[in-house]
Amino acid sequence: MEKSDLLELLGKRIKELRLERGMSQVDLVAKMQGNIDTTNISRIEAGRTNPTVYSLYRLSEALEISMSELVNFNVKK
């Protein structure tokens, strides 16, 4: 899998989980602890940036899920 494909899958997964919880990007940022803004969330969800492991941890905490659930793409090889 190419890096761009992986980032796109991750972004779609984050957006899907956020929307399932009825959260806007602003709501998600408000639940995350630390310096991040909606522009960064938008880039992550669009697959245009490679989030750090710490950012993924903070996202999973804000979405109230485990990190493994966050990156569960159910990709078939």
mmCIF file of the N, C-alpha and C atoms, coordinates in Angstrom:
data_MODEL
# 
_entry.id   MODEL 
# 
loop_
_atom_site.group_PDB 
_atom_site.id 
_atom_site.type_symbol 
_atom_site.label_atom_id 
_atom_site.label_alt_id 
_atom_site.label_comp_id 
_atom_site.label_asym_id 
_atom_site.label_entity_id 
_atom_site.label_seq_id 
_atom_site.pdbx_PDB_ins_code 
_atom_site.Cartn_x 
_atom_site.Cartn_y 
_atom_site.Cartn_z 
_atom_site.occupancy 
_atom_site.B_iso_or_equiv 
_atom_site.pdbx_formal_charge 
_atom_site.auth_seq_id 
_atom_site.auth_comp_id 
_atom_site.auth_asym_id 
_atom_site.auth_atom_id 
_atom_site.pdbx_PDB_model_num 
ATOM 1   N N  . MET A 1 1  ? 0.846   -1.172 0.000  1.00 0.00 ? 1  MET A N  1 
ATOM 2   C CA . MET A 1 1  ? 0.000   0.000  0.000  1.00 0.00 ? 1  MET A CA 1 
ATOM 3   C C  . MET A 1 1  ? 0.894   1.240  0.000  1.00 0.00 ? 1  MET A C  1 
ATOM 4   N N  . GLU A 1 2  ? 0.523   2.188  -0.788 1.00 0.00 ? 2  GLU A N  1 
ATOM 5   C CA . GLU A 1 2  ? 1.270   3.442  -0.862 1.00 0.00 ? 2  GLU A CA 1 
ATOM 6   C C  . GLU A 1 2  ? 0.949   4.326  0.350  1.00 0.00 ? 2  GLU A C  1 
ATOM 7   N N  . LYS A 1 3  ? 1.887   5.191  0.675  1.00 0.00 ? 3  LYS A N  1 
ATOM 8   C CA . LYS A 1 3  ? 1.709   6.101  1.805  1.00 0.00 ? 3  LYS A CA 1 
ATOM 9   C C  . LYS A 1 3  ? 0.455   6.957  1.629  1.00 0.00 ? 3  LYS A C  1 
ATOM 10  N N  . SER A 1 4  ? 0.244   7.479  0.430  1.00 0.00 ? 4  SER A N  1 
ATOM 11  C CA . SER A 1 4  ? -0.915  8.341  0.187  1.00 0.00 ? 4  SER A CA 1 
ATOM 12  C C  . SER A 1 4  ? -2.229  7.580  0.383  1.00 0.00 ? 4  SER A C  1 
ATOM 13  N N  . ASP A 1 5  ? -2.242  6.301  0.001  1.00 0.00 ? 5  ASP A N  1 
ATOM 14  C CA . ASP A 1 5  ? -3.443  5.481  0.193  1.00 0.00 ? 5  ASP A CA 1 
ATOM 15  C C  . ASP A 1 5  ? -3.724  5.263  1.677  1.00 0.00 ? 5  ASP A C  1 
ATOM 16  N N  . LEU A 1 6  ? -2.670  5.011  2.431  1.00 0.00 ? 6  LEU A N  1 
ATOM 17  C CA . LEU A 1 6  ? -2.811  4.799  3.867  1.00 0.00 ? 6  LEU A CA 1 
ATOM 18  C C  . LEU A 1 6  ? -3.314  6.060  4.562  1.00 0.00 ? 6  LEU A C  1 
ATOM 19  N N  . LEU A 1 7  ? -2.757  7.208  4.204  1.00 0.00 ? 7  LEU A N  1 
ATOM 20  C CA . LEU A 1 7  ? -3.190  8.465  4.810  1.00 0.00 ? 7  LEU A CA 1 
ATOM 21  C C  . LEU A 1 7  ? -4.640  8.778  4.456  1.00 0.00 ? 7  LEU A C  1 
ATOM 22  N N  . GLU A 1 8  ? -5.044  8.440  3.238  1.00 0.00 ? 8  GLU A N  1 
ATOM 23  C CA . GLU A 1 8  ? -6.430  8.654  2.828  1.00 0.00 ? 8  GLU A CA 1 
ATOM 24  C C  . GLU A 1 8  ? -7.374  7.752  3.629  1.00 0.00 ? 8  GLU A C  1 
ATOM 25  N N  . LEU A 1 9  ? -6.997  6.492  3.811  1.00 0.00 ? 9  LEU A N  1 
ATOM 26  C CA . LEU A 1 9  ? -7.814  5.569  4.615  1.00 0.00 ? 9  LEU A CA 1 
ATOM 27  C C  . LEU A 1 9  ? -7.938  6.050  6.055  1.00 0.00 ? 9  LEU A C  1 
ATOM 28  N N  . LEU A 1 10 ? -6.824  6.481  6.615  1.00 0.00 ? 10 LEU A N  1 
ATOM 29  C CA . LEU A 1 10 ? -6.827  6.986  7.985  1.00 0.00 ? 10 LEU A CA 1 
ATOM 30  C C  . LEU A 1 10 ? -7.742  8.196  8.108  1.00 0.00 ? 10 LEU A C  1 
ATOM 31  N N  . GLY A 1 11 ? -7.626  9.119  7.184  1.00 0.00 ? 11 GLY A N  1 
ATOM 32  C CA . GLY A 1 11 ? -8.453  10.316 7.207  1.00 0.00 ? 11 GLY A CA 1 
ATOM 33  C C  . GLY A 1 11 ? -9.936  10.007 7.113  1.00 0.00 ? 11 GLY A C  1 
ATOM 34  N N  . LYS A 1 12 ? -10.277 9.098  6.212  1.00 0.00 ? 12 LYS A N  1 
ATOM 35  C CA . LYS A 1 12 ? -11.679 8.699  6.071  1.00 0.00 ? 12 LYS A CA 1 
ATOM 36  C C  . LYS A 1 12 ? -12.191 8.042  7.345  1.00 0.00 ? 12 LYS A C  1 
ATOM 37  N N  . ARG A 1 13 ? -11.345 7.232  7.974  1.00 0.00 ? 13 ARG A N  1 
ATOM 38  C CA . ARG A 1 13 ? -11.726 6.544  9.209  1.00 0.00 ? 13 ARG A CA 1 
ATOM 39  C C  . ARG A 1 13 ? -11.984 7.551  10.332 1.00 0.00 ? 13 ARG A C  1 
ATOM 40  N N  . ILE A 1 14 ? -11.105 8.532  10.472 1.00 0.00 ? 14 ILE A N  1 
ATOM 41  C CA . ILE A 1 14 ? -11.261 9.547  11.509 1.00 0.00 ? 14 ILE A CA 1 
ATOM 42  C C  . ILE A 1 14 ? -12.542 10.343 11.277 1.00 0.00 ? 14 ILE A C  1 
ATOM 43  N N  . LYS A 1 15 ? -12.781 10.733 10.044 1.00 0.00 ? 15 LYS A N  1 
ATOM 44  C CA . LYS A 1 15 ? -13.988 11.495 9.726  1.00 0.00 ? 15 LYS A CA 1 
ATOM 45  C C  . LYS A 1 15 ? -15.240 10.663 10.008 1.00 0.00 ? 15 LYS A C  1 
ATOM 46  N N  . GLU A 1 16 ? -15.199 9.394  9.603  1.00 0.00 ? 16 GLU A N  1 
ATOM 47  C CA . GLU A 1 16 ? -16.334 8.492  9.835  1.00 0.00 ? 16 GLU A CA 1 
ATOM 48  C C  . GLU A 1 16 ? -16.649 8.383  11.330 1.00 0.00 ? 16 GLU A C  1 
ATOM 49  N N  . LEU A 1 17 ? -15.631 8.177  12.132 1.00 0.00 ? 17 LEU A N  1 
ATOM 50  C CA . LEU A 1 17 ? -15.820 8.050  13.585 1.00 0.00 ? 17 LEU A CA 1 
ATOM 51  C C  . LEU A 1 17 ? -16.326 9.355  14.193 1.00 0.00 ? 17 LEU A C  1 
ATOM 52  N N  . ARG A 1 18 ? -15.794 10.463 13.731 1.00 0.00 ? 18 ARG A N  1 
ATOM 53  C CA . ARG A 1 18 ? -16.225 11.775 14.237 1.00 0.00 ? 18 ARG A CA 1 
ATOM 54  C C  . ARG A 1 18 ? -17.701 12.003 13.916 1.00 0.00 ? 18 ARG A C  1 
ATOM 55  N N  . LEU A 1 19 ? -18.093 11.727 12.675 1.00 0.00 ? 19 LEU A N  1 
ATOM 56  C CA . LEU A 1 19 ? -19.477 11.948 12.273 1.00 0.00 ? 19 LEU A CA 1 
ATOM 57  C C  . LEU A 1 19 ? -20.441 10.990 12.982 1.00 0.00 ? 19 LEU A C  1 
ATOM 58  N N  . GLU A 1 20 ? -20.009 9.747  13.222 1.00 0.00 ? 20 GLU A N  1 
ATOM 59  C CA . GLU A 1 20 ? -20.830 8.796  13.967 1.00 0.00 ? 20 GLU A CA 1 
ATOM 60  C C  . GLU A 1 20 ? -21.174 9.325  15.350 1.00 0.00 ? 20 GLU A C  1 
ATOM 61  N N  . ARG A 1 21 ? -20.284 10.144 15.889 1.00 0.00 ? 21 ARG A N  1 
ATOM 62  C CA . ARG A 1 21 ? -20.481 10.690 17.228 1.00 0.00 ? 21 ARG A CA 1 
ATOM 63  C C  . ARG A 1 21 ? -21.168 12.054 17.191 1.00 0.00 ? 21 ARG A C  1 
ATOM 64  N N  . GLY A 1 22 ? -21.537 12.485 15.988 1.00 0.00 ? 22 GLY A N  1 
ATOM 65  C CA . GLY A 1 22 ? -22.228 13.767 15.844 1.00 0.00 ? 22 GLY A CA 1 
ATOM 66  C C  . GLY A 1 22 ? -21.354 14.957 16.169 1.00 0.00 ? 22 GLY A C  1 
ATOM 67  N N  . MET A 1 23 ? -20.054 14.800 15.934 1.00 0.00 ? 23 MET A N  1 
ATOM 68  C CA . MET A 1 23 ? -19.108 15.858 16.271 1.00 0.00 ? 23 MET A CA 1 
ATOM 69  C C  . MET A 1 23 ? -18.679 16.617 15.024 1.00 0.00 ? 23 MET A C  1 
ATOM 70  N N  . SER A 1 24 ? -18.529 17.932 15.182 1.00 0.00 ? 24 SER A N  1 
ATOM 71  C CA . SER A 1 24 ? -17.913 18.734 14.132 1.00 0.00 ? 24 SER A CA 1 
ATOM 72  C C  . SER A 1 24 ? -16.396 18.695 14.344 1.00 0.00 ? 24 SER A C  1 
ATOM 73  N N  . GLN A 1 25 ? -15.660 19.226 13.393 1.00 0.00 ? 25 GLN A N  1 
ATOM 74  C CA . GLN A 1 25 ? -14.213 19.312 13.584 1.00 0.00 ? 25 GLN A CA 1 
ATOM 75  C C  . GLN A 1 25 ? -13.893 20.211 14.771 1.00 0.00 ? 25 GLN A C  1 
ATOM 76  N N  . VAL A 1 26 ? -14.665 21.250 14.953 1.00 0.00 ? 26 VAL A N  1 
ATOM 77  C CA . VAL A 1 26 ? -14.468 22.160 16.093 1.00 0.00 ? 26 VAL A CA 1 
ATOM 78  C C  . VAL A 1 26 ? -14.687 21.406 17.403 1.00 0.00 ? 26 VAL A C  1 
ATOM 79  N N  . ASP A 1 27 ? -15.728 20.564 17.448 1.00 0.00 ? 27 ASP A N  1 
ATOM 80  C CA . ASP A 1 27 ? -15.991 19.760 18.648 1.00 0.00 ? 27 ASP A CA 1 
ATOM 81  C C  . ASP A 1 27 ? -14.813 18.830 18.943 1.00 0.00 ? 27 ASP A C  1 
ATOM 82  N N  . LEU A 1 28 ? -14.291 18.208 17.899 1.00 0.00 ? 28 LEU A N  1 
ATOM 83  C CA . LEU A 1 28 ? -13.171 17.279 18.069 1.00 0.00 ? 28 LEU A CA 1 
ATOM 84  C C  . LEU A 1 28 ? -11.942 17.999 18.611 1.00 0.00 ? 28 LEU A C  1 
ATOM 85  N N  . VAL A 1 29 ? -11.629 19.139 18.032 1.00 0.00 ? 29 VAL A N  1 
ATOM 86  C CA . VAL A 1 29 ? -10.483 19.930 18.491 1.00 0.00 ? 29 VAL A CA 1 
ATOM 87  C C  . VAL A 1 29 ? -10.667 20.322 19.959 1.00 0.00 ? 29 VAL A C  1 
ATOM 88  N N  . ALA A 1 30 ? -11.883 20.682 20.336 1.00 0.00 ? 30 ALA A N  1 
ATOM 89  C CA . ALA A 1 30 ? -12.149 21.089 21.718 1.00 0.00 ? 30 ALA A CA 1 
ATOM 90  C C  . ALA A 1 30 ? -11.901 19.946 22.700 1.00 0.00 ? 30 ALA A C  1 
ATOM 91  N N  . LYS A 1 31 ? -12.136 18.705 22.266 1.00 0.00 ? 31 LYS A N  1 
ATOM 92  C CA . LYS A 1 31 ? -11.929 17.551 23.150 1.00 0.00 ? 31 LYS A CA 1 
ATOM 93  C C  . LYS A 1 31 ? -10.469 17.103 23.202 1.00 0.00 ? 31 LYS A C  1 
ATOM 94  N N  . MET A 1 32 ? -9.682  17.558 22.223 1.00 0.00 ? 32 MET A N  1 
ATOM 95  C CA . MET A 1 32 ? -8.265  17.172 22.188 1.00 0.00 ? 32 MET A CA 1 
ATOM 96  C C  . MET A 1 32 ? -7.468  18.122 23.072 1.00 0.00 ? 32 MET A C  1 
ATOM 97  N N  . GLN A 1 33 ? -6.539  17.563 23.803 1.00 0.00 ? 33 GLN A N  1 
ATOM 98  C CA . GLN A 1 33 ? -5.701  18.367 24.677 1.00 0.00 ? 33 GLN A CA 1 
ATOM 99  C C  . GLN A 1 33 ? -4.434  18.748 23.915 1.00 0.00 ? 33 GLN A C  1 
ATOM 100 N N  . GLY A 1 34 ? -4.152  20.032 23.835 1.00 0.00 ? 34 GLY A N  1 
ATOM 101 C CA . GLY A 1 34 ? -2.923  20.450 23.182 1.00 0.00 ? 34 GLY A CA 1 
ATOM 102 C C  . GLY A 1 34 ? -3.175  21.384 22.022 1.00 0.00 ? 34 GLY A C  1 
ATOM 103 N N  . ASN A 1 35 ? -2.102  21.720 21.355 1.00 0.00 ? 35 ASN A N  1 
ATOM 104 C CA . ASN A 1 35 ? -2.156  22.675 20.260 1.00 0.00 ? 35 ASN A CA 1 
ATOM 105 C C  . ASN A 1 35 ? -2.481  21.983 18.945 1.00 0.00 ? 35 ASN A C  1 
ATOM 106 N N  . ILE A 1 36 ? -3.731  22.079 18.543 1.00 0.00 ? 36 ILE A N  1 
ATOM 107 C CA . ILE A 1 36 ? -4.169  21.580 17.236 1.00 0.00 ? 36 ILE A CA 1 
ATOM 108 C C  . ILE A 1 36 ? -5.371  22.429 16.860 1.00 0.00 ? 36 ILE A C  1 
ATOM 109 N N  . ASP A 1 37 ? -5.538  22.663 15.576 1.00 0.00 ? 37 ASP A N  1 
ATOM 110 C CA . ASP A 1 37 ? -6.684  23.455 15.160 1.00 0.00 ? 37 ASP A CA 1 
ATOM 111 C C  . ASP A 1 37 ? -7.467  22.714 14.083 1.00 0.00 ? 37 ASP A C  1 
ATOM 112 N N  . THR A 1 38 ? -8.582  23.294 13.697 1.00 0.00 ? 38 THR A N  1 
ATOM 113 C CA . THR A 1 38 ? -9.456  22.623 12.719 1.00 0.00 ? 38 THR A CA 1 
ATOM 114 C C  . THR A 1 38 ? -8.779  22.459 11.371 1.00 0.00 ? 38 THR A C  1 
ATOM 115 N N  . THR A 1 39 ? -7.850  23.343 11.046 1.00 0.00 ? 39 THR A N  1 
ATOM 116 C CA . THR A 1 39 ? -7.118  23.216 9.778  1.00 0.00 ? 39 THR A CA 1 
ATOM 117 C C  . THR A 1 39 ? -6.325  21.913 9.767  1.00 0.00 ? 39 THR A C  1 
ATOM 118 N N  . ASN A 1 40 ? -5.695  21.582 10.887 1.00 0.00 ? 40 ASN A N  1 
ATOM 119 C CA . ASN A 1 40 ? -4.934  20.329 10.976 1.00 0.00 ? 40 ASN A CA 1 
ATOM 120 C C  . ASN A 1 40 ? -5.861  19.125 10.884 1.00 0.00 ? 40 ASN A C  1 
ATOM 121 N N  . ILE A 1 41 ? -7.004  19.174 11.553 1.00 0.00 ? 41 ILE A N  1 
ATOM 122 C CA . ILE A 1 41 ? -7.969  18.071 11.484 1.00 0.00 ? 41 ILE A CA 1 
ATOM 123 C C  . ILE A 1 41 ? -8.455  17.909 10.046 1.00 0.00 ? 41 ILE A C  1 
ATOM 124 N N  . SER A 1 42 ? -8.726  19.007 9.394  1.00 0.00 ? 42 SER A N  1 
ATOM 125 C CA . SER A 1 42 ? -9.178  18.968 7.997  1.00 0.00 ? 42 SER A CA 1 
ATOM 126 C C  . SER A 1 42 ? -8.138  18.301 7.100  1.00 0.00 ? 42 SER A C  1 
ATOM 127 N N  . ARG A 1 43 ? -6.867  18.650 7.297  1.00 0.00 ? 43 ARG A N  1 
ATOM 128 C CA . ARG A 1 43 ? -5.791  18.043 6.494  1.00 0.00 ? 43 ARG A CA 1 
ATOM 129 C C  . ARG A 1 43 ? -5.640  16.557 6.791  1.00 0.00 ? 43 ARG A C  1 
ATOM 130 N N  . ILE A 1 44 ? -5.776  16.180 8.049  1.00 0.00 ? 44 ILE A N  1 
ATOM 131 C CA . ILE A 1 44 ? -5.684  14.758 8.422  1.00 0.00 ? 44 ILE A CA 1 
ATOM 132 C C  . ILE A 1 44 ? -6.828  13.985 7.772  1.00 0.00 ? 44 ILE A C  1 
ATOM 133 N N  . GLU A 1 45 ? -8.050  14.513 7.894  1.00 0.00 ? 45 GLU A N  1 
ATOM 134 C CA . GLU A 1 45 ? -9.210  13.822 7.329  1.00 0.00 ? 45 GLU A CA 1 
ATOM 135 C C  . GLU A 1 45 ? -9.145  13.730 5.809  1.00 0.00 ? 45 GLU A C  1 
ATOM 136 N N  . ALA A 1 46 ? -8.498  14.685 5.173  1.00 0.00 ? 46 ALA A N  1 
ATOM 137 C CA . ALA A 1 46 ? -8.358  14.667 3.712  1.00 0.00 ? 46 ALA A CA 1 
ATOM 138 C C  . ALA A 1 46 ? -7.180  13.809 3.255  1.00 0.00 ? 46 ALA A C  1 
ATOM 139 N N  . GLY A 1 47 ? -6.390  13.305 4.209  1.00 0.00 ? 47 GLY A N  1 
ATOM 140 C CA . GLY A 1 47 ? -5.235  12.494 3.861  1.00 0.00 ? 47 GLY A CA 1 
ATOM 141 C C  . GLY A 1 47 ? -4.069  13.292 3.318  1.00 0.00 ? 47 GLY A C  1 
ATOM 142 N N  . ARG A 1 48 ? -4.034  14.587 3.642  1.00 0.00 ? 48 ARG A N  1 
ATOM 143 C CA . ARG A 1 48 ? -2.980  15.458 3.121  1.00 0.00 ? 48 ARG A CA 1 
ATOM 144 C C  . ARG A 1 48 ? -1.816  15.653 4.080  1.00 0.00 ? 48 ARG A C  1 
ATOM 145 N N  . THR A 1 49 ? -1.893  15.040 5.259  1.00 0.00 ? 49 THR A N  1 
ATOM 146 C CA . THR A 1 49 ? -0.797  15.163 6.220  1.00 0.00 ? 49 THR A CA 1 
ATOM 147 C C  . THR A 1 49 ? -0.639  13.851 6.977  1.00 0.00 ? 49 THR A C  1 
ATOM 148 N N  . ASN A 1 50 ? 0.545   13.631 7.474  1.00 0.00 ? 50 ASN A N  1 
ATOM 149 C CA . ASN A 1 50 ? 0.876   12.414 8.204  1.00 0.00 ? 50 ASN A CA 1 
ATOM 150 C C  . ASN A 1 50 ? 0.907   12.734 9.703  1.00 0.00 ? 50 ASN A C  1 
ATOM 151 N N  . PRO A 1 51 ? -0.171  12.412 10.427 1.00 0.00 ? 51 PRO A N  1 
ATOM 152 C CA . PRO A 1 51 ? -0.204  12.757 11.851 1.00 0.00 ? 51 PRO A CA 1 
ATOM 153 C C  . PRO A 1 51 ? 0.812   11.949 12.656 1.00 0.00 ? 51 PRO A C  1 
ATOM 154 N N  . THR A 1 52 ? 1.284   12.551 13.721 1.00 0.00 ? 52 THR A N  1 
ATOM 155 C CA . THR A 1 52 ? 2.217   11.853 14.610 1.00 0.00 ? 52 THR A CA 1 
ATOM 156 C C  . THR A 1 52 ? 1.462   10.801 15.419 1.00 0.00 ? 52 THR A C  1 
ATOM 157 N N  . VAL A 1 53 ? 2.196   9.907  16.016 1.00 0.00 ? 53 VAL A N  1 
ATOM 158 C CA . VAL A 1 53 ? 1.587   8.903  16.887 1.00 0.00 ? 53 VAL A CA 1 
ATOM 159 C C  . VAL A 1 53 ? 0.890   9.598  18.055 1.00 0.00 ? 53 VAL A C  1 
ATOM 160 N N  . TYR A 1 54 ? 1.484   10.655 18.567 1.00 0.00 ? 54 TYR A N  1 
ATOM 161 C CA . TYR A 1 54 ? 0.863   11.379 19.671 1.00 0.00 ? 54 TYR A CA 1 
ATOM 162 C C  . TYR A 1 54 ? -0.461  12.012 19.229 1.00 0.00 ? 54 TYR A C  1 
ATOM 163 N N  . SER A 1 55 ? -0.510  12.553 18.020 1.00 0.00 ? 55 SER A N  1 
ATOM 164 C CA . SER A 1 55 ? -1.763  13.107 17.497 1.00 0.00 ? 55 SER A CA 1 
ATOM 165 C C  . SER A 1 55 ? -2.816  12.019 17.361 1.00 0.00 ? 55 SER A C  1 
ATOM 166 N N  . LEU A 1 56 ? -2.424  10.846 16.905 1.00 0.00 ? 56 LEU A N  1 
ATOM 167 C CA . LEU A 1 56 ? -3.366  9.727  16.794 1.00 0.00 ? 56 LEU A CA 1 
ATOM 168 C C  . LEU A 1 56 ? -3.870  9.322  18.173 1.00 0.00 ? 56 LEU A C  1 
ATOM 169 N N  . TYR A 1 57 ? -2.991  9.329  19.153 1.00 0.00 ? 57 TYR A N  1 
ATOM 170 C CA . TYR A 1 57 ? -3.392  9.028  20.526 1.00 0.00 ? 57 TYR A CA 1 
ATOM 171 C C  . TYR A 1 57 ? -4.432  10.038 21.012 1.00 0.00 ? 57 TYR A C  1 
ATOM 172 N N  . ARG A 1 58 ? -4.149  11.325 20.803 1.00 0.00 ? 58 ARG A N  1 
ATOM 173 C CA . ARG A 1 58 ? -5.084  12.368 21.228 1.00 0.00 ? 58 ARG A CA 1 
ATOM 174 C C  . ARG A 1 58 ? -6.412  12.268 20.486 1.00 0.00 ? 58 ARG A C  1 
ATOM 175 N N  . LEU A 1 59 ? -6.375  11.927 19.211 1.00 0.00 ? 59 LEU A N  1 
ATOM 176 C CA . LEU A 1 59 ? -7.606  11.729 18.447 1.00 0.00 ? 59 LEU A CA 1 
ATOM 177 C C  . LEU A 1 59 ? -8.418  10.572 19.012 1.00 0.00 ? 59 LEU A C  1 
ATOM 178 N N  . SER A 1 60 ? -7.738  9.471  19.311 1.00 0.00 ? 60 SER A N  1 
ATOM 179 C CA . SER A 1 60 ? -8.450  8.307  19.850 1.00 0.00 ? 60 SER A CA 1 
ATOM 180 C C  . SER A 1 60 ? -9.065  8.629  21.209 1.00 0.00 ? 60 SER A C  1 
ATOM 181 N N  . GLU A 1 61 ? -8.349  9.366  22.034 1.00 0.00 ? 61 GLU A N  1 
ATOM 182 C CA . GLU A 1 61 ? -8.882  9.772  23.336 1.00 0.00 ? 61 GLU A CA 1 
ATOM 183 C C  . GLU A 1 61 ? -10.108 10.674 23.158 1.00 0.00 ? 61 GLU A C  1 
ATOM 184 N N  . ALA A 1 62 ? -10.031 11.620 22.245 1.00 0.00 ? 62 ALA A N  1 
ATOM 185 C CA . ALA A 1 62 ? -11.141 12.544 22.007 1.00 0.00 ? 62 ALA A CA 1 
ATOM 186 C C  . ALA A 1 62 ? -12.365 11.824 21.449 1.00 0.00 ? 62 ALA A C  1 
ATOM 187 N N  . LEU A 1 63 ? -12.129 10.785 20.652 1.00 0.00 ? 63 LEU A N  1 
ATOM 188 C CA . LEU A 1 63 ? -13.220 9.997  20.079 1.00 0.00 ? 63 LEU A CA 1 
ATOM 189 C C  . LEU A 1 63 ? -13.673 8.876  21.018 1.00 0.00 ? 63 LEU A C  1 
ATOM 190 N N  . GLU A 1 64 ? -12.965 8.744  22.141 1.00 0.00 ? 64 GLU A N  1 
ATOM 191 C CA . GLU A 1 64 ? -13.259 7.737  23.164 1.00 0.00 ? 64 GLU A CA 1 
ATOM 192 C C  . GLU A 1 64 ? -13.205 6.313  22.619 1.00 0.00 ? 64 GLU A C  1 
ATOM 193 N N  . ILE A 1 65 ? -12.124 6.045  21.883 1.00 0.00 ? 65 ILE A N  1 
ATOM 194 C CA . ILE A 1 65 ? -11.863 4.712  21.337 1.00 0.00 ? 65 ILE A CA 1 
ATOM 195 C C  . ILE A 1 65 ? -10.399 4.377  21.545 1.00 0.00 ? 65 ILE A C  1 
ATOM 196 N N  . SER A 1 66 ? -10.053 3.118  21.321 1.00 0.00 ? 66 SER A N  1 
ATOM 197 C CA . SER A 1 66 ? -8.650  2.719  21.404 1.00 0.00 ? 66 SER A CA 1 
ATOM 198 C C  . SER A 1 66 ? -7.929  3.128  20.115 1.00 0.00 ? 66 SER A C  1 
ATOM 199 N N  . MET A 1 67 ? -6.620  3.219  20.196 1.00 0.00 ? 67 MET A N  1 
ATOM 200 C CA . MET A 1 67 ? -5.846  3.529  18.990 1.00 0.00 ? 67 MET A CA 1 
ATOM 201 C C  . MET A 1 67 ? -6.011  2.431  17.943 1.00 0.00 ? 67 MET A C  1 
ATOM 202 N N  . SER A 1 68 ? -6.122  1.183  18.397 1.00 0.00 ? 68 SER A N  1 
ATOM 203 C CA . SER A 1 68 ? -6.275  0.091  17.430 1.00 0.00 ? 68 SER A CA 1 
ATOM 204 C C  . SER A 1 68 ? -7.606  0.212  16.684 1.00 0.00 ? 68 SER A C  1 
ATOM 205 N N  . GLU A 1 69 ? -8.645  0.674  17.363 1.00 0.00 ? 69 GLU A N  1 
ATOM 206 C CA . GLU A 1 69 ? -9.923  0.886  16.679 1.00 0.00 ? 69 GLU A CA 1 
ATOM 207 C C  . GLU A 1 69 ? -9.821  2.042  15.685 1.00 0.00 ? 69 GLU A C  1 
ATOM 208 N N  . LEU A 1 70 ? -9.033  3.025  16.028 1.00 0.00 ? 70 LEU A N  1 
ATOM 209 C CA . LEU A 1 70 ? -8.843  4.186  15.152 1.00 0.00 ? 70 LEU A CA 1 
ATOM 210 C C  . LEU A 1 70 ? -8.219  3.771  13.820 1.00 0.00 ? 70 LEU A C  1 
ATOM 211 N N  . VAL A 1 71 ? -7.292  2.843  13.862 1.00 0.00 ? 71 VAL A N  1 
ATOM 212 C CA . VAL A 1 71 ? -6.596  2.443  12.629 1.00 0.00 ? 71 VAL A CA 1 
ATOM 213 C C  . VAL A 1 71 ? -7.107  1.115  12.072 1.00 0.00 ? 71 VAL A C  1 
ATOM 214 N N  . ASN A 1 72 ? -8.290  0.705  12.475 1.00 0.00 ? 72 ASN A N  1 
ATOM 215 C CA . ASN A 1 72 ? -8.893  -0.521 11.947 1.00 0.00 ? 72 ASN A CA 1 
ATOM 216 C C  . ASN A 1 72 ? -9.614  -0.186 10.640 1.00 0.00 ? 72 ASN A C  1 
ATOM 217 N N  . PHE A 1 73 ? -8.925  -0.420 9.514  1.00 0.00 ? 73 PHE A N  1 
ATOM 218 C CA . PHE A 1 73 ? -9.471  -0.070 8.204  1.00 0.00 ? 73 PHE A CA 1 
ATOM 219 C C  . PHE A 1 73 ? -10.203 -1.222 7.537  1.00 0.00 ? 73 PHE A C  1 
ATOM 220 N N  . ASN A 1 74 ? -10.038 -2.448 8.069  1.00 0.00 ? 74 ASN A N  1 
ATOM 221 C CA . ASN A 1 74 ? -10.617 -3.627 7.433  1.00 0.00 ? 74 ASN A CA 1 
ATOM 222 C C  . ASN A 1 74 ? -10.237 -3.718 5.951  1.00 0.00 ? 74 ASN A C  1 
ATOM 223 N N  . VAL A 1 75 ? -8.959  -3.548 5.685  1.00 0.00 ? 75 VAL A N  1 
ATOM 224 C CA . VAL A 1 75 ? -8.457  -3.581 4.314  1.00 0.00 ? 75 VAL A CA 1 
ATOM 225 C C  . VAL A 1 75 ? -8.200  -5.015 3.914  1.00 0.00 ? 75 VAL A C  1 
ATOM 226 N N  . LYS A 1 76 ? -8.703  -5.394 2.748  1.00 0.00 ? 76 LYS A N  1 
ATOM 227 C CA . LYS A 1 76 ? -8.454  -6.734 2.211  1.00 0.00 ? 76 LYS A CA 1 
ATOM 228 C C  . LYS A 1 76 ? -7.287  -6.654 1.256  1.00 0.00 ? 76 LYS A C  1 
ATOM 229 N N  . LYS A 1 77 ? -6.354  -7.587 1.407  1.00 0.00 ? 77 LYS A N  1 
ATOM 230 C CA . LYS A 1 77 ? -5.168  -7.605 0.528  1.00 0.00 ? 77 LYS A CA 1 
ATOM 231 C C  . LYS A 1 77 ? -5.445  -8.441 -0.691 1.00 0.00 ? 77 LYS A C  1 
# 
